[in-house]
């Protein structure tokens, strides 16, 4: 059974940091590219960034570039999203997802999804 379980969300003040984790099971994590998305009420799901399975190359949305770092530990089947200098507009449910496609920002290209973790940034 495929599972992606996010953790690390919570309430943080503007300017603060959070590190989200996504633990995968039920598939060959080390052969999948991992992406992070977010969705806030009334808005479409938005690509945050991704990391490739092989070289760990990353891609970021302009809205988080310079503030976000995505990494992975294939030995622990875990992907990470480090967010710094958080802003109220970063408030959303954050999802991790897995895909065989490279550098895709399209949520429809992702095969597996976690249940999400809430991040709330207060001003």
ABEGO torsion letter per residue (X at the ends): XBBBBBBGBEBBBBGBBBBBBBBBBGBBAAABBBBBBBBBBGBBBBBAEBBBAAAGBBBBBAAABGABBBBBBAAAGBBBBBBBGBBAAABBBBBBBBBABBGBABAAABABBBAEBBBBBBX
